[in-house]
Amino acid sequence: MTEIEKLINRMEPENALVAIAAVAHKLLSHASDAARLDFVVSLIGENGADKISSMVNL
């Protein structure tokens, strides 16, 4: 288990989500479009990839 996982596991779920969102916001602002898309797809799983790709093309 990574250090990040250990920290998150000690937090209440709601607080962990707030912390993760803040860090993700900072990281995603510096990432490429492809990296952001890969990140979102990894959050919702492979089944949602087609829906996300369709949304990106709008």
Contact map, one row per residue, 1 for C-alpha under 8 A:
1110110000000000000000000000000000000000000000000000000000
1111110000000000000000000000000000000000000000000000000000
1111111000000000000000000000000000000000000000000000000000
0111111100000000000000000000000000000000000000000000000000
1111111110000000000000000000000000000000000000000000000000
1111111111000000000000000000000000000000000000000000000000
0011111111100000000000000000000000000000000000000000000000
0001111111100001000000000000000000000000000000000000000000
0000111111110000000000000000000000000000000000000000000000
0000011111110000000000000000000000000000000000000000000000
0000001111111011000000000000000000000000000000000000000000
0000000011111111000000000000000000000000000000000000000000
0000000000111111100000000000000000000000000000000000000000
0000000000011111110000000000000000000000000000000000000000
0000000000111111111000000000000000000000000000000000000000
0000000100111111111100000000000000000000000000000000000000
0000000000001111111110000000000000000000000000000000000000
0000000000000111111111000000000000000000000000000000000000
0000000000000011111111100000000000000000000000000000000000
0000000000000001111111110000000000000000000000000000000000
0000000000000000111111111000000000000000000000000000000000
0000000000000000011111111100000000000000000000000000000000
0000000000000000001111111110000000000000000000000000000000
0000000000000000000111111111000000000000000000000000000000
0000000000000000000011111111100000000000000000000000000000
0000000000000000000001111111110000000000000000000000000000
0000000000000000000000111111111000000000000000000000000000
0000000000000000000000011111111100010000000000000000000000
0000000000000000000000001111111000000000000000000000000000
0000000000000000000000000111111100000000000000000000000000
0000000000000000000000000011111110110000000000000000000000
0000000000000000000000000001011111110000000000000000000000
0000000000000000000000000000001111111000000000000000000000
0000000000000000000000000000000111111100000000000000000000
0000000000000000000000000000001111111110000000000000000000
0000000000000000000000000001001111111111000000000000000000
0000000000000000000000000000000011111111100000000001000000
0000000000000000000000000000000001111111110000000000000000
0000000000000000000000000000000000111111111000000000000000
0000000000000000000000000000000000011111111100000000000000
0000000000000000000000000000000000001111111111011001000000
0000000000000000000000000000000000000111111111000000000000
0000000000000000000000000000000000000011111110000000000000
0000000000000000000000000000000000000001111111110000000000
0000000000000000000000000000000000000000111111111000000000
0000000000000000000000000000000000000000110111111000000000
0000000000000000000000000000000000000000000111111100000000
0000000000000000000000000000000000000000100111111111000000
0000000000000000000000000000000000000000100011111111100000
0000000000000000000000000000000000000000000000111111110000
0000000000000000000000000000000000000000000000011111111000
0000000000000000000000000000000000001000100000011111111100
0000000000000000000000000000000000000000000000001111111110
0000000000000000000000000000000000000000000000000111111111
0000000000000000000000000000000000000000000000000011111111
0000000000000000000000000000000000000000000000000001111111
0000000000000000000000000000000000000000000000000000111111
0000000000000000000000000000000000000000000000000000011111
